[in-house]
């Protein structure tokens, strides 16, 4: 998968599982970032969104967009939040 924007990470179930601690894929993401250092900023933004960092998130999405996005992500993963 090609990651060029925050949404690319948020659409990747493996990324979401990694951020939520449900995956042992640390080396995969570490290698991806070491080979593509320019995407580290969007990687971190996507992690903040999944983790609910409101300071970062509020500057990128409206509250309605954020609620919809988080709902879709958790629904796709079968997580009840």
C-alpha positions in Angstrom: 0.0 0.0 0.0 1.2 3.5 -0.8 0.9 6.0 2.1 0.8 9.6 0.9 -1.8 11.2 3.2 -3.3 10.6 6.7 -6.4 8.9 5.2 -4.3 6.2 3.6 -3.2 5.1 7.1 -6.7 5.4 8.5 -8.0 3.1 5.8 -5.5 0.4 6.6 -6.8 -2.1 9.2 -3.3 -3.3 10.0 -2.3 0.2 10.9 -5.3 0.7 13.2 -4.6 -2.7 14.9 -1.0 -1.7 15.3 -1.9 1.7 16.9 -4.4 0.0 19.2 -1.8 -2.5 20.3 -3.5 -5.5 18.7 -0.6 -6.3 16.4 3.0 -7.3 16.7 4.0 -5.4 13.6 6.4 -3.0 15.2 9.2 -4.0 12.8 7.0 -3.5 9.7 6.0 0.0 10.6 9.6 0.8 11.8 11.0 -0.4 8.5 8.4 1.5 6.5 9.3 4.8 8.3 13.0 4.2 8.0 12.7 3.6 4.2 10.2 6.5 3.8 11.1 9.2 6.3 9.0 11.8 4.6 5.8 10.1 5.7 6.6 10.0 9.4 4.6 13.2 10.0 1.5 11.9 8.4 2.1 8.5 10.2 2.1 10.4 13.6 -1.0 12.4 12.7 -2.9 9.2 11.8 -1.8 7.7 15.1 -3.0 10.8 17.0 -6.4 10.5 15.3 -6.7 6.8 16.2 -5.7 7.6 19.7 -8.1 10.5 19.9 -5.6 13.4 20.3 -8.0 16.3 20.0 -5.4 19.0 19.6 -4.2 17.5 16.3 -7.5 16.1 15.2 -9.5 19.3 15.6 -7.3 21.1 13.2 -7.8 18.4 10.5 -11.4 17.4 10.8 -14.7 18.8 12.0 -16.3 17.1 15.0 -18.9 15.4 12.8 -16.2 14.2 10.4 -14.1 12.8 13.2 -17.0 11.0 14.8 -17.9 9.4 11.5 -14.3 8.4 10.8 -13.7 6.9 14.2 -17.1 5.1 14.0 -16.2 3.6 10.6 -12.7 2.5 11.8 -14.0 0.8 14.9 -16.9 -0.7 13.1 -14.6 -2.2 10.5 -12.4 -3.7 13.2 -15.4 -5.0 15.1 -14.5 -2.9 18.2 -17.4 -1.6 20.3 -16.5 1.8 21.6 
